[in-house]
């Protein structure tokens, strides 16, 4: 999904940033729970 325009409503920009932050948190959790054994 594209980043909202700079003149987009604050609620829309905040919702987008929350999704970005949540995706980052999920990536970190997945990496933290992986084992080093292949």
Phi and psi restraints in degrees (value plus and minus 20) as a CYANA .aco file:
   2 UNK   PHI     -96.9   -56.9
   2 UNK   PSI     130.2   170.2
   3 UNK   PHI     -88.0   -48.0
   3 UNK   PSI     118.9   158.9
   4 UNK   PHI     -85.4   -45.4
   4 UNK   PSI     134.5   174.5
   5 UNK   PHI     -82.9   -42.9
   5 UNK   PSI     136.4   176.4
   6 UNK   PHI     -81.1   -41.1
   6 UNK   PSI     -47.0    -7.0
   7 UNK   PHI    -115.8   -75.8
   7 UNK   PSI      -7.6    32.4
   8 UNK   PHI     -89.7   -49.7
   8 UNK   PSI     137.3   177.3
   9 UNK   PHI     -78.5   -38.5
   9 UNK   PSI     126.7   166.7
  10 UNK   PHI     -76.6   -36.6
  10 UNK   PSI     -59.7   -19.7
  11 UNK   PHI     -80.9   -40.9
  11 UNK   PSI     -58.7   -18.7
  12 UNK   PHI     -89.1   -49.1
  12 UNK   PSI     -62.9   -22.9
  13 UNK   PHI     -85.3   -45.3
  13 UNK   PSI     -59.9   -19.9
  14 UNK   PHI     -85.3   -45.3
  14 UNK   PSI     -61.0   -21.0
  15 UNK   PHI     -83.9   -43.9
  15 UNK   PSI     -60.9   -20.9
  16 UNK   PHI     -82.9   -42.9
  16 UNK   PSI     -66.4   -26.4
  17 UNK   PHI     -82.9   -42.9
  17 UNK   PSI     -56.5   -16.5
  18 UNK   PHI     -83.2   -43.2
  18 UNK   PSI     -62.1   -22.1
  19 UNK   PHI     -83.6   -43.6
  19 UNK   PSI     -60.6   -20.6
  20 UNK   PHI     -82.8   -42.8
  20 UNK   PSI     -66.0   -26.0
  21 UNK   PHI     -84.2   -44.2
  21 UNK   PSI     -62.0   -22.0
  22 UNK   PHI     -83.3   -43.3
  22 UNK   PSI     -59.7   -19.7
  23 UNK   PHI     -85.0   -45.0
  23 UNK   PSI     -59.8   -19.8
  24 UNK   PHI     -84.6   -44.6
  24 UNK   PSI     -63.2   -23.2
  25 UNK   PHI     -80.4   -40.4
  25 UNK   PSI     -62.3   -22.3
  26 UNK   PHI     -83.8   -43.8
  26 UNK   PSI     -61.8   -21.8
  27 UNK   PHI     -81.6   -41.6
  27 UNK   PSI     -64.2   -24.2
  28 UNK   PHI     -83.4   -43.4
  28 UNK   PSI     -62.4   -22.4
  29 UNK   PHI     -83.6   -43.6
  29 UNK   PSI     -61.3   -21.3
  30 UNK   PHI     -84.0   -44.0
  30 UNK   PSI     -63.4   -23.4
  31 UNK   PHI     -86.1   -46.1
  31 UNK   PSI     -58.7   -18.7
  32 UNK   PHI     -87.5   -47.5
  32 UNK   PSI     -48.6    -8.6
  33 UNK   PHI    -114.2   -74.2
  33 UNK   PSI     -23.5    16.5
  34 UNK   PHI     -96.0   -56.0
  34 UNK   PSI     127.9   167.9
  35 UNK   PHI    -114.6   -74.6
  35 UNK   PSI     138.1   178.1
  36 UNK   PHI    -103.8   -63.8
  36 UNK   PSI     -27.0    13.0
  37 UNK   PHI     -99.5   -59.5
  37 UNK   PSI     115.3   155.3
